[in-house]
């Protein structure tokens, strides 16, 4: 599915807050779960399954996850090199060095506008990068870009393994019968 901005990647809200849940978009089969998560302000490709083994396999390091990230400022080659090599972030109260991945500057992918505006151009330039990782610690991509001095403004997951977001509309669900 194409998870919209502002939605929790869950079917049950344990905090009982008035947040939008995945089940508000579509009638999923009983026992459906998100494979990995996208935080509330993140968007993009979210795979769902009723099979816990499939979920564990896809969340693991076997599959690449690709994100298009709009950052504050004009990203530098030095920052991109640091992202590729791995950067220190906080995770579970300790310092963690991210595993090496791929990162490169990209042109604005021209995604549809979000329901909440990012910010005005008068606040300075922004740029887009692609980050490809095989892990997914809590808010990892956001922490990585902040660690190199370019905070994330917008984050869209566009690929998990060979499955891509493609032209899936925001909130649209498409059944995939085979992974890879």
DODRENLUM-603417 format. One line per 10 residues: for each residue x, y, z of N, C-alpha, C, O, CB. Coordinates in nm, 2 decimals, always signed. Glycine has a CB too. Layout:
X/Y/Z/X/Y/Z/X/Y/Z/X/Y/Z/X/Y/Z  ...
***
This chain:
+0.08/-0.12/+0.00/+0.00/+0.00/+0.00/+0.09/+0.12/+0.00/+0.21/+0.12/+0.04/-0.10/+0.00/+0.12  +0.03/+0.23/-0.04/+0.10/+0.36/-0.04/+0.05/+0.43/+0.09/-0.06/+0.49/+0.09/+0.07/+0.45/-0.17  +0.13/+0.42/+0.20/+0.09/+0.48/+0.33/+0.09/+0.64/+0.32/+0.19/+0.69/+0.27/+0.18/+0.43/+0.44  -0.02/+0.70/+0.35/-0.02/+0.85/+0.35/+0.05/+0.91/+0.47/+0.07/+0.84/+0.57/-0.16/+0.90/+0.35  +0.09/+1.03/+0.46/+0.14/+1.11/+0.57/+0.04/+1.12/+0.68/-0.08/+1.13/+0.65/+0.19/+1.25/+0.52  +0.08/+1.11/+0.80/-0.01/+1.14/+0.92/-0.08/+1.01/+0.97/-0.17/+1.03/+1.05/-0.11/+1.24/+0.88  -0.05/+0.90/+0.92/-0.11/+0.77/+0.96/-0.02/+0.68/+1.03/+0.10/+0.67/+1.00/-0.17/+0.70/+0.83  -0.07/+0.61/+1.13/+0.01/+0.52/+1.21/+0.01/+0.38/+1.13/-0.09/+0.34/+1.08/-0.06/+0.49/+1.35  +0.13/+0.32/+1.13/+0.14/+0.19/+1.06/+0.09/+0.08/+1.14/+0.17/-0.02/+1.16/+0.29/+0.17/+1.02  -0.03/+0.09/+1.20/-0.08/-0.02/+1.28/-0.23/-0.03/+1.26/-0.29/+0.06/+1.19/-0.06/+0.02/+1.43
-0.29/-0.13/+1.31/-0.43/-0.15/+1.30/-0.51/-0.12/+1.43/-0.63/-0.10/+1.43/-0.46/-0.29/+1.25  -0.43/-0.13/+1.54/-0.48/-0.10/+1.67/-0.40/+0.01/+1.73/-0.28/+0.01/+1.72/-0.49/-0.23/+1.76  -0.47/+0.11/+1.79/-0.39/+0.22/+1.85/-0.40/+0.20/+2.00/-0.50/+0.23/+2.07/-0.46/+0.36/+1.81  -0.28/+0.15/+2.06/-0.28/+0.12/+2.20/-0.30/+0.25/+2.29/-0.34/+0.24/+2.40/-0.16/+0.05/+2.24  -0.26/+0.36/+2.24/-0.27/+0.49/+2.31/-0.41/+0.55/+2.31/-0.44/+0.64/+2.38/-0.17/+0.59/+2.26  -0.49/+0.49/+2.23/-0.63/+0.53/+2.22/-0.65/+0.68/+2.18/-0.75/+0.75/+2.21/-0.70/+0.51/+2.35  -0.54/+0.73/+2.11/-0.55/+0.87/+2.06/-0.63/+0.87/+1.93/-0.64/+0.76/+1.86/-0.41/+0.93/+2.04  -0.67/+0.98/+1.89/-0.75/+0.99/+1.76/-0.65/+1.01/+1.65/-0.64/+1.11/+1.59/-0.85/+1.11/+1.77  -0.58/+0.90/+1.61/-0.49/+0.89/+1.50/-0.55/+0.80/+1.40/-0.62/+0.71/+1.43/-0.35/+0.84/+1.55  -0.52/+0.83/+1.27/-0.56/+0.75/+1.16/-0.48/+0.62/+1.16/-0.36/+0.62/+1.18/-0.55/+0.82/+1.03
-0.55/+0.50/+1.14/-0.49/+0.37/+1.14/-0.51/+0.31/+1.00/-0.59/+0.36/+0.92/-0.56/+0.28/+1.24  -0.42/+0.21/+0.97/-0.43/+0.15/+0.83/-0.57/+0.09/+0.80/-0.61/+0.10/+0.69/-0.33/+0.04/+0.83  -0.63/+0.04/+0.91/-0.77/-0.02/+0.89/-0.87/+0.08/+0.85/-0.98/+0.05/+0.80/-0.81/-0.09/+1.01  -0.84/+0.21/+0.86/-0.93/+0.32/+0.82/-0.94/+0.34/+0.67/-1.03/+0.40/+0.62/-0.89/+0.45/+0.89  -0.84/+0.28/+0.60/-0.82/+0.30/+0.46/-0.89/+0.19/+0.38/-0.94/+0.21/+0.27/-0.68/+0.31/+0.42  -0.89/+0.07/+0.43/-0.92/-0.05/+0.35/-0.97/-0.16/+0.45/-0.92/-0.17/+0.56/-0.81/-0.09/+0.26  -1.05/-0.25/+0.40/-1.09/-0.37/+0.49/-0.99/-0.48/+0.46/-1.00/-0.55/+0.36/-1.24/-0.41/+0.45  -0.89/-0.49/+0.55/-0.79/-0.59/+0.54/-0.83/-0.72/+0.60/-0.92/-0.72/+0.69/-0.65/-0.54/+0.60  -0.78/-0.84/+0.56/-0.81/-0.96/+0.63/-0.77/-0.96/+0.77/-0.68/-0.89/+0.81/-0.74/-1.08/+0.55  -0.84/-1.04/+0.85/-0.81/-1.05/+1.00/-0.66/-1.10/+1.01/-0.62/-1.19/+0.94/-0.91/-1.15/+1.07
-0.59/-1.04/+1.11/-0.45/-1.08/+1.13/-0.35/-1.01/+1.04/-0.23/-1.04/+1.05/-0.44/-1.23/+1.11  -0.39/-0.91/+0.97/-0.30/-0.84/+0.88/-0.21/-0.75/+0.97/-0.25/-0.69/+1.06/-0.37/-0.76/+0.78  -0.08/-0.75/+0.93/+0.02/-0.67/+1.00/+0.11/-0.60/+0.90/+0.13/-0.65/+0.79/+0.10/-0.76/+1.10  +0.17/-0.49/+0.94/+0.26/-0.42/+0.86/+0.40/-0.49/+0.87/+0.44/-0.53/+0.98/+0.27/-0.27/+0.90  +0.47/-0.50/+0.76/+0.60/-0.55/+0.76/+0.70/-0.43/+0.77/+0.72/-0.36/+0.68/+0.63/-0.63/+0.62  +0.75/-0.42/+0.89/+0.82/-0.30/+0.93/+0.72/-0.18/+0.94/+0.60/-0.20/+0.92/+0.93/-0.27/+0.82  +0.77/-0.07/+0.97/+0.68/+0.04/+0.99/+0.73/+0.17/+0.92/+0.85/+0.18/+0.90/+0.65/+0.07/+1.14  +0.65/+0.26/+0.90/+0.68/+0.39/+0.86/+0.62/+0.48/+0.97/+0.50/+0.47/+1.00/+0.63/+0.43/+0.72  +0.70/+0.57/+1.03/+0.65/+0.66/+1.13/+0.54/+0.75/+1.08/+0.52/+0.76/+0.96/+0.76/+0.74/+1.20  +0.47/+0.82/+1.17/+0.35/+0.90/+1.13/+0.38/+1.00/+1.02/+0.31/+1.01/+0.92/+0.30/+0.97/+1.25
+0.49/+1.07/+1.03/+0.52/+1.17/+0.92/+0.58/+1.11/+0.79/+0.62/+1.19/+0.70/+0.61/+1.28/+0.97  +0.61/+0.98/+0.79/+0.67/+0.92/+0.67/+0.56/+0.87/+0.58/+0.45/+0.84/+0.62/+0.77/+0.81/+0.71  +0.59/+0.85/+0.45/+0.50/+0.81/+0.35/+0.56/+0.70/+0.27/+0.68/+0.66/+0.28/+0.46/+0.93/+0.26  +0.48/+0.64/+0.18/+0.53/+0.55/+0.08/+0.49/+0.40/+0.10/+0.39/+0.37/+0.16/+0.67/+0.56/+0.08  +0.58/+0.32/+0.04/+0.55/+0.18/+0.03/+0.55/+0.11/+0.17/+0.65/+0.12/+0.24/+0.66/+0.11/-0.06  +0.44/+0.04/+0.19/+0.43/-0.04/+0.32/+0.37/-0.17/+0.28/+0.26/-0.18/+0.22/+0.34/+0.04/+0.42  +0.45/-0.28/+0.30/+0.40/-0.41/+0.27/+0.32/-0.46/+0.39/+0.36/-0.44/+0.51/+0.52/-0.51/+0.24  +0.22/-0.54/+0.37/+0.13/-0.59/+0.47/+0.12/-0.74/+0.45/+0.13/-0.79/+0.33/-0.01/-0.53/+0.47  +0.11/-0.82/+0.56/+0.09/-0.96/+0.54/+0.01/-1.02/+0.66/-0.01/-0.95/+0.76/+0.23/-1.03/+0.54  -0.03/-1.14/+0.65/-0.09/-1.22/+0.76/+0.01/-1.33/+0.81/-0.02/-1.40/+0.90/-0.22/-1.28/+0.72
+0.13/-1.33/+0.75/+0.23/-1.44/+0.78/+0.35/-1.38/+0.85/+0.43/-1.30/+0.79/+0.27/-1.50/+0.65  +0.36/-1.41/+0.98/+0.47/-1.36/+1.06/+0.61/-1.39/+1.01/+0.70/-1.32/+1.03/+0.46/-1.40/+1.20  +0.62/-1.51/+0.95/+0.75/-1.56/+0.90/+0.79/-1.47/+0.78/+0.91/-1.43/+0.77/+0.75/-1.71/+0.86  +0.70/-1.44/+0.69/+0.73/-1.35/+0.58/+0.77/-1.21/+0.63/+0.86/-1.15/+0.58/+0.60/-1.34/+0.49  +0.70/-1.16/+0.73/+0.73/-1.03/+0.79/+0.87/-1.03/+0.84/+0.95/-0.94/+0.81/+0.63/-1.00/+0.90  +0.91/-1.13/+0.92/+1.05/-1.14/+0.98/+1.15/-1.14/+0.87/+1.26/-1.08/+0.88/+1.06/-1.26/+1.07  +1.13/-1.22/+0.76/+1.23/-1.23/+0.65/+1.25/-1.10/+0.58/+1.36/-1.06/+0.55/+1.18/-1.34/+0.55  +1.14/-1.03/+0.55/+1.15/-0.91/+0.47/+1.21/-0.80/+0.56/+1.28/-0.71/+0.50/+1.01/-0.87/+0.42  +1.18/-0.79/+0.69/+1.24/-0.69/+0.77/+1.39/-0.71/+0.79/+1.46/-0.62/+0.82/+1.17/-0.69/+0.91  +1.44/-0.83/+0.77/+1.58/-0.86/+0.79/+1.67/-0.80/+0.68/+1.62/-0.72/+0.60/+1.60/-1.01/+0.78
+1.80/-0.82/+0.70/+1.90/-0.76/+0.61/+1.91/-0.81/+0.47/+1.99/-0.77/+0.39/+2.03/-0.77/+0.68  +1.82/-0.91/+0.44/+1.83/-0.97/+0.30/+1.78/-0.88/+0.20/+1.82/-0.89/+0.08/+1.74/-1.10/+0.30  +1.68/-0.79/+0.23/+1.62/-0.70/+0.14/+1.66/-0.56/+0.16/+1.66/-0.51/+0.27/+1.47/-0.72/+0.14  +1.69/-0.49/+0.04/+1.71/-0.35/+0.05/+1.58/-0.27/+0.06/+1.48/-0.31/+0.01/+1.79/-0.30/-0.08  +1.59/-0.16/+0.14/+1.48/-0.07/+0.15/+1.53/+0.07/+0.10/+1.64/+0.12/+0.14/+1.43/-0.06/+0.30  +1.46/+0.13/+0.00/+1.51/+0.25/-0.06/+1.41/+0.36/-0.02/+1.29/+0.35/-0.03/+1.52/+0.24/-0.21  +1.47/+0.48/+0.01/+1.39/+0.59/+0.06/+1.43/+0.71/-0.02/+1.55/+0.73/-0.05/+1.41/+0.62/+0.21  +1.34/+0.80/-0.06/+1.36/+0.93/-0.12/+1.34/+1.03/-0.01/+1.24/+1.03/+0.06/+1.27/+0.96/-0.25  +1.44/+1.11/+0.02/+1.44/+1.19/+0.13/+1.46/+1.34/+0.09/+1.57/+1.37/+0.03/+1.54/+1.15/+0.24  +1.37/+1.43/+0.13/+1.39/+1.57/+0.11/+1.46/+1.62/+0.23/+1.40/+1.60/+0.34/+1.25/+1.64/+0.08
+1.57/+1.69/+0.22/+1.64/+1.74/+0.33/+1.65/+1.89/+0.33/+1.64/+1.95/+0.23/+1.78/+1.68/+0.34  +1.68/+1.94/+0.45/+1.69/+2.09/+0.47/+1.83/+2.13/+0.42/+1.93/+2.08/+0.48/+1.67/+2.13/+0.61  +1.84/+2.21/+0.31/+1.97/+2.26/+0.26/+2.01/+2.18/+0.14/+1.94/+2.08/+0.10/+2.07/+2.24/+0.37  +2.12/+2.23/+0.08/+2.17/+2.16/-0.04/+2.27/+2.06/+0.01/+2.38/+2.09/+0.06/+2.24/+2.26/-0.14  +2.24/+1.93/-0.01/+2.32/+1.82/+0.04/+2.46/+1.83/-0.02/+2.47/+1.86/-0.14/+2.25/+1.68/+0.01  +2.56/+1.80/+0.05/+2.70/+1.80/+0.00/+2.75/+1.66/-0.03/+2.69/+1.56/+0.02/+2.79/+1.87/+0.11  +2.85/+1.65/-0.11/+2.91/+1.52/-0.14/+2.97/+1.46/-0.02/+2.97/+1.34/+0.00/+3.02/+1.54/-0.25  +3.03/+1.54/+0.07/+3.08/+1.49/+0.20/+2.97/+1.42/+0.28/+3.00/+1.32/+0.34/+3.15/+1.60/+0.28  +2.86/+1.49/+0.29/+2.75/+1.43/+0.37/+2.70/+1.30/+0.31/+2.68/+1.20/+0.38/+2.63/+1.53/+0.38  +2.70/+1.29/+0.18/+2.65/+1.17/+0.11/+2.76/+1.06/+0.13/+2.72/+0.94/+0.16/+2.64/+1.19/-0.04
+2.88/+1.09/+0.13/+2.99/+0.99/+0.16/+2.97/+0.93/+0.30/+2.99/+0.81/+0.32/+3.13/+1.05/+0.14  +2.95/+1.02/+0.40/+2.93/+0.98/+0.53/+2.81/+0.88/+0.54/+2.81/+0.78/+0.61/+2.91/+1.10/+0.63  +2.70/+0.92/+0.48/+2.58/+0.83/+0.48/+2.61/+0.70/+0.42/+2.56/+0.60/+0.47/+2.46/+0.90/+0.40  +2.69/+0.69/+0.32/+2.72/+0.56/+0.26/+2.80/+0.47/+0.35/+2.78/+0.35/+0.36/+2.80/+0.58/+0.13  +2.90/+0.53/+0.42/+2.99/+0.46/+0.51/+2.92/+0.42/+0.64/+2.96/+0.32/+0.70/+3.11/+0.54/+0.54  +2.82/+0.49/+0.69/+2.76/+0.46/+0.81/+2.78/+0.58/+0.91/+2.90/+0.63/+0.91/+2.81/+0.33/+0.88  +2.68/+0.62/+0.98/+2.70/+0.73/+1.08/+2.65/+0.69/+1.21/+2.58/+0.59/+1.23/+2.61/+0.85/+1.03  +2.69/+0.76/+1.31/+2.65/+0.73/+1.45/+2.52/+0.79/+1.48/+2.50/+0.91/+1.46/+2.76/+0.78/+1.55  +2.42/+0.71/+1.53/+2.29/+0.76/+1.57/+2.26/+0.70/+1.71/+2.33/+0.61/+1.75/+2.18/+0.72/+1.47  +2.16/+0.75/+1.77/+2.12/+0.70/+1.90/+2.01/+0.59/+1.87/+1.92/+0.62/+1.79/+2.07/+0.81/+1.99
+2.02/+0.48/+1.95/+1.92/+0.38/+1.93/+1.91/+0.30/+2.06/+2.01/+0.25/+2.12/+1.96/+0.28/+1.82  +1.79/+0.30/+2.12/+1.76/+0.23/+2.25/+1.85/+0.29/+2.36/+1.90/+0.21/+2.44/+1.78/+0.08/+2.23  +1.88/+0.42/+2.36/+1.96/+0.48/+2.46/+2.11/+0.46/+2.45/+2.18/+0.50/+2.54/+1.92/+0.42/+2.59  +2.15/+0.40/+2.34/+2.30/+0.38/+2.32/+2.33/+0.44/+2.18/+2.25/+0.46/+2.10/+2.34/+0.23/+2.33  +2.46/+0.45/+2.16/+2.51/+0.50/+2.03/+2.52/+0.38/+1.94/+2.56/+0.27/+1.98/+2.65/+0.57/+2.04  +2.49/+0.40/+1.81/+2.49/+0.29/+1.71/+2.55/+0.34/+1.58/+2.51/+0.45/+1.54/+2.35/+0.23/+1.69  +2.64/+0.27/+1.52/+2.69/+0.31/+1.39/+2.61/+0.23/+1.28/+2.60/+0.11/+1.28/+2.84/+0.27/+1.38  +2.54/+0.30/+1.19/+2.46/+0.24/+1.09/+2.55/+0.16/+1.00/+2.67/+0.19/+0.98/+2.38/+0.34/+1.01  +2.50/+0.05/+0.94/+2.57/-0.03/+0.85/+2.59/+0.05/+0.72/+2.51/+0.13/+0.68/+2.50/-0.17/+0.82  +2.70/+0.02/+0.64/+2.72/+0.09/+0.51/+2.60/+0.06/+0.42/+2.54/-0.04/+0.43/+2.85/+0.04/+0.45
+2.57/+0.16/+0.34/+2.46/+0.15/+0.25/+2.49/+0.23/+0.12/+2.60/+0.25/+0.09/+2.32/+0.21/+0.31  +2.38/+0.27/+0.06/+2.40/+0.35/-0.07/+2.33/+0.48/-0.04/+2.23/+0.49/+0.02/+2.35/+0.28/-0.19  +2.39/+0.59/-0.10/+2.32/+0.72/-0.09/+2.37/+0.80/-0.21/+2.49/+0.80/-0.25/+2.35/+0.79/+0.04  +2.28/+0.88/-0.27/+2.32/+0.97/-0.38/+2.21/+1.08/-0.40/+2.09/+1.06/-0.36/+2.33/+0.89/-0.51  +2.25/+1.19/-0.45/+2.16/+1.30/-0.48/+2.07/+1.26/-0.59/+2.11/+1.20/-0.69/+2.24/+1.43/-0.51  +1.95/+1.31/-0.59/+1.85/+1.29/-0.70/+1.78/+1.42/-0.73/+1.78/+1.51/-0.65/+1.75/+1.17/-0.66  +1.71/+1.42/-0.84/+1.63/+1.54/-0.87/+1.50/+1.52/-0.80/+1.46/+1.41/-0.75/+1.60/+1.55/-1.03  +1.43/+1.63/-0.78/+1.30/+1.63/-0.71/+1.21/+1.53/-0.78/+1.18/+1.54/-0.90/+1.23/+1.78/-0.71  +1.16/+1.43/-0.71/+1.08/+1.33/-0.77/+0.93/+1.37/-0.80/+0.86/+1.30/-0.86/+1.07/+1.21/-0.68  +0.90/+1.49/-0.76/+0.77/+1.55/-0.79/+0.65/+1.46/-0.74/+0.56/+1.43/-0.81/+0.75/+1.57/-0.94
+0.67/+1.42/-0.61/+0.56/+1.35/-0.55/+0.44/+1.44/-0.53/+0.45/+1.57/-0.53/+0.60/+1.29/-0.41  +0.32/+1.39/-0.52/+0.20/+1.47/-0.50/+0.22/+1.55/-0.37/+0.29/+1.50/-0.27/+0.07/+1.39/-0.49  +0.16/+1.66/-0.36/+0.17/+1.74/-0.23/+0.11/+1.67/-0.12/+0.02/+1.59/-0.13/+0.10/+1.88/-0.25  +0.17/+1.69/+0.00/+0.12/+1.63/+0.12/+0.00/+1.70/+0.17/-0.03/+1.82/+0.12/+0.23/+1.62/+0.23  -0.08/+1.64/+0.26/-0.19/+1.71/+0.32/-0.14/+1.83/+0.41/-0.22/+1.92/+0.44/-0.28/+1.62/+0.40  -0.02/+1.82/+0.46/+0.04/+1.93/+0.54/+0.16/+1.98/+0.46/+0.25/+1.90/+0.43/+0.07/+1.88/+0.68  +0.17/+2.11/+0.44/+0.28/+2.17/+0.37/+0.41/+2.15/+0.44/+0.41/+2.15/+0.57/+0.25/+2.32/+0.35  +0.51/+2.12/+0.37/+0.65/+2.10/+0.43/+0.70/+2.24/+0.49/+0.72/+2.25/+0.61/+0.75/+2.05/+0.32  +0.71/+2.34/+0.40/+0.75/+2.47/+0.44/+0.77/+2.56/+0.31/+0.76/+2.50/+0.20/+0.89/+2.47/+0.52  +0.79/+2.68/+0.33/+0.80/+2.78/+0.22/+0.94/+2.78/+0.17/+1.04/+2.75/+0.25/+0.76/+2.92/+0.26
+0.96/+2.81/+0.04/+1.10/+2.82/-0.02/+1.18/+2.93/+0.05/+1.30/+2.93/+0.05/+1.09/+2.85/-0.17  +1.11/+3.03/+0.11/+1.17/+3.14/+0.17/+1.26/+3.10/+0.29/+1.34/+3.18/+0.34/+1.07/+3.25/+0.21  +1.24/+2.98/+0.34/+1.31/+2.93/+0.46/+1.45/+2.87/+0.41/+1.51/+2.80/+0.49/+1.23/+2.83/+0.53  +1.48/+2.88/+0.29/+1.61/+2.82/+0.24/+1.59/+2.71/+0.14/+1.47/+2.66/+0.13/+1.69/+2.78/+0.35  +1.69/+2.66/+0.08/+1.69/+2.56/-0.02/+1.67/+2.42/+0.05/+1.70/+2.40/+0.16/+1.81/+2.55/-0.10  +1.62/+2.33/-0.03/+1.60/+2.19/+0.00/+1.66/+2.11/-0.11/+1.68/+2.16/-0.22/+1.46/+2.15/+0.03  +1.69/+1.98/-0.08/+1.74/+1.89/-0.19/+1.69/+1.75/-0.16/+1.64/+1.72/-0.05/+1.90/+1.89/-0.19  +1.70/+1.66/-0.26/+1.65/+1.53/-0.24/+1.77/+1.43/-0.26/+1.86/+1.45/-0.34/+1.54/+1.50/-0.35  +1.76/+1.32/-0.18/+1.86/+1.22/-0.19/+1.79/+1.08/-0.18/+1.67/+1.07/-0.14/+1.96/+1.23/-0.07  +1.86/+0.98/-0.23/+1.81/+0.84/-0.22/+1.90/+0.78/-0.12/+2.02/+0.79/-0.13/+1.81/+0.77/-0.36
+1.84/+0.71/-0.02/+1.92/+0.63/+0.08/+1.87/+0.49/+0.07/+1.75/+0.46/+0.07/+1.90/+0.69/+0.22  +1.96/+0.39/+0.05/+1.93/+0.25/+0.04/+2.00/+0.18/+0.15/+2.12/+0.18/+0.17/+1.97/+0.19/-0.10  +1.92/+0.11/+0.24/+1.97/+0.04/+0.36/+1.91/-0.10/+0.36/+1.81/-0.13/+0.30/+1.95/+0.12/+0.49  +1.98/-0.18/+0.45/+1.93/-0.32/+0.47/+1.89/-0.34/+0.61/+1.86/-0.45/+0.65/+2.03/-0.42/+0.43  +1.88/-0.23/+0.69/+1.83/-0.24/+0.82/+1.73/-0.14/+0.84/+1.69/-0.07/+0.75/+1.95/-0.22/+0.92  +1.67/-0.13/+0.96/+1.56/-0.03/+0.98/+1.54/+0.00/+1.13/+1.44/-0.04/+1.19/+1.44/-0.08/+0.92  +1.64/+0.06/+1.19/+1.62/+0.10/+1.33/+1.52/+0.21/+1.34/+1.48/+0.27/+1.24/+1.76/+0.14/+1.40  +1.47/+0.23/+1.46/+1.37/+0.33/+1.49/+1.41/+0.47/+1.43/+1.51/+0.53/+1.48/+1.34/+0.34/+1.64  +1.33/+0.52/+1.34/+1.35/+0.65/+1.27/+1.50/+0.66/+1.22/+1.55/+0.77/+1.22/+1.33/+0.76/+1.37  +1.55/+0.56/+1.17/+1.69/+0.55/+1.13/+1.73/+0.65/+1.02/+1.83/+0.73/+1.04/+1.73/+0.41/+1.08
+1.65/+0.66/+0.92/+1.69/+0.75/+0.80/+1.68/+0.89/+0.85/+1.77/+0.97/+0.82/+1.59/+0.73/+0.69  +1.58/+0.93/+0.93/+1.58/+1.07/+0.98/+1.70/+1.10/+1.07/+1.75/+1.21/+1.06/+1.45/+1.08/+1.07  +1.74/+1.00/+1.15/+1.85/+1.02/+1.24/+1.98/+1.03/+1.16/+2.07/+1.11/+1.19/+1.87/+0.91/+1.34  +1.99/+0.95/+1.05/+2.11/+0.96/+0.97/+2.13/+1.09/+0.90/+2.24/+1.15/+0.90/+2.10/+0.85/+0.86  +2.02/+1.15/+0.84/+2.04/+1.27/+0.77/+2.07/+1.39/+0.87/+2.14/+1.48/+0.84/+1.91/+1.31/+0.69  +2.01/+1.38/+0.99/+2.03/+1.48/+1.09/+2.18/+1.47/+1.14/+2.24/+1.57/+1.16/+1.94/+1.46/+1.21  +2.23/+1.35/+1.15/+2.37/+1.33/+1.19/+2.47/+1.39/+1.10/+2.59/+1.42/+1.14/+2.40/+1.18/+1.21  +2.44/+1.40/+0.97/+2.53/+1.47/+0.87/+2.50/+1.61/+0.85/+2.55/+1.68/+0.76/+2.53/+1.39/+0.74  +2.40/+1.67/+0.93/+2.37/+1.81/+0.92/+2.26/+1.85/+0.82/+2.25/+1.97/+0.79/+2.49/+1.88/+0.89  +2.18/+1.75/+0.78/+2.08/+1.78/+0.68/+1.95/+1.72/+0.73/+1.92/+1.61/+0.68/+2.11/+1.74/+0.54
+1.87/+1.78/+0.82/+1.75/+1.72/+0.87/+1.65/+1.68/+0.77/+1.64/+1.75/+0.67/+1.69/+1.81/+0.97  +1.58/+1.57/+0.79/+1.48/+1.53/+0.69/+1.35/+1.62/+0.70/+1.30/+1.65/+0.81/+1.44/+1.38/+0.72  +1.30/+1.66/+0.59/+1.18/+1.73/+0.58/+1.06/+1.64/+0.53/+0.95/+1.65/+0.58/+1.19/+1.85/+0.48  +1.10/+1.55/+0.44/+1.00/+1.46/+0.39/+1.07/+1.33/+0.36/+1.18/+1.32/+0.30/+0.93/+1.52/+0.26  +1.00/+1.22/+0.39/+1.06/+1.08/+0.37/+0.96/+0.99/+0.31/+0.85/+0.98/+0.36/+1.11/+1.02/+0.51  +0.99/+0.93/+0.19/+0.90/+0.85/+0.12/+0.98/+0.72/+0.08/+1.08/+0.72/+0.01/+0.85/+0.92/-0.01  +0.93/+0.60/+0.14/+0.99/+0.47/+0.10/+0.94/+0.44/-0.04/+0.81/+0.43/-0.06/+0.96/+0.36/+0.21  +1.03/+0.41/-0.13/+0.98/+0.38/-0.26/+1.01/+0.23/-0.31/+0.96/+0.19/-0.41/+1.05/+0.47/-0.36  +1.09/+0.16/-0.23/+1.12/+0.02/-0.27/+1.15/-0.06/-0.15/+1.22/-0.02/-0.05/+1.23/+0.02/-0.37  +1.11/-0.19/-0.15/+1.15/-0.29/-0.06/+1.18/-0.41/-0.15/+1.09/-0.47/-0.21/+1.04/-0.33/+0.05
+1.31/-0.46/-0.15/+1.35/-0.56/-0.24/+1.32/-0.52/-0.38/+1.37/-0.42/-0.43/+1.27/-0.70/-0.20  +1.24/-0.60/-0.45/+1.21/-0.57/-0.59/+1.07/-0.50/-0.61/+1.04/-0.46/-0.72/+1.21/-0.70/-0.68  +1.00/-0.49/-0.50/+0.87/-0.43/-0.50/+0.89/-0.28/-0.49/+0.95/-0.23/-0.40/+0.78/-0.48/-0.39  +0.83/-0.20/-0.59/+0.84/-0.06/-0.58/+0.70/+0.01/-0.57/+0.60/-0.05/-0.59/+0.90/-0.01/-0.71  +0.71/+0.13/-0.52/+0.59/+0.21/-0.50/+0.52/+0.24/-0.64/+0.40/+0.24/-0.65/+0.62/+0.34/-0.43  +0.60/+0.26/-0.74/+0.55/+0.28/-0.87/+0.45/+0.39/-0.88/+0.47/+0.50/-0.82/+0.49/+0.16/-0.93  +0.34/+0.37/-0.94/+0.23/+0.48/-0.96/+0.12/+0.46/-0.86/+0.01/+0.51/-0.88/+0.18/+0.48/-1.10  +0.14/+0.38/-0.76/+0.04/+0.36/-0.66/+0.00/+0.49/-0.60/+0.08/+0.56/-0.54/+0.08/+0.26/-0.55  -0.13/+0.52/-0.60/-0.18/+0.65/-0.55/-0.18/+0.65/-0.39/-0.18/+0.54/-0.33/-0.33/+0.67/-0.59  -0.17/+0.76/-0.33/-0.17/+0.77/-0.19/-0.29/+0.71/-0.13/-0.40/+0.74/-0.17/-0.16/+0.92/-0.14
-0.27/+0.61/-0.04/-0.38/+0.54/+0.02/-0.43/+0.42/-0.06/-0.51/+0.34/-0.01/-0.50/+0.63/+0.04  -0.37/+0.40/-0.18/-0.41/+0.28/-0.26/-0.35/+0.15/-0.21/-0.24/+0.15/-0.16/-0.38/+0.31/-0.41  -0.42/+0.04/-0.22/-0.38/-0.09/-0.18/-0.38/-0.18/-0.31/-0.47/-0.18/-0.38/-0.47/-0.15/-0.07  -0.27/-0.26/-0.32/-0.26/-0.35/-0.43/-0.21/-0.48/-0.38/-0.11/-0.49/-0.31/-0.16/-0.29/-0.54  -0.28/-0.59/-0.41/-0.24/-0.72/-0.36/-0.12/-0.77/-0.44/-0.12/-0.77/-0.56/-0.36/-0.82/-0.37  -0.02/-0.82/-0.37/+0.10/-0.88/-0.43/+0.09/-1.03/-0.39/+0.09/-1.06/-0.27/+0.23/-0.81/-0.38  +0.10/-1.12/-0.48/+0.09/-1.26/-0.45/+0.22/-1.33/-0.43/+0.23/-1.43/-0.38/+0.01/-1.33/-0.56  +0.33/-1.26/-0.48/+0.46/-1.32/-0.47/+0.56/-1.21/-0.44/+0.56/-1.11/-0.51/+0.50/-1.40/-0.60  +0.65/-1.24/-0.35/+0.76/-1.14/-0.32/+0.88/-1.18/-0.39/+0.93/-1.30/-0.38/+0.79/-1.13/-0.17  +0.94/-1.09/-0.47/+1.06/-1.11/-0.55/+1.03/-1.16/-0.68/+1.12/-1.18/-0.77/+1.16/-1.20/-0.49
***
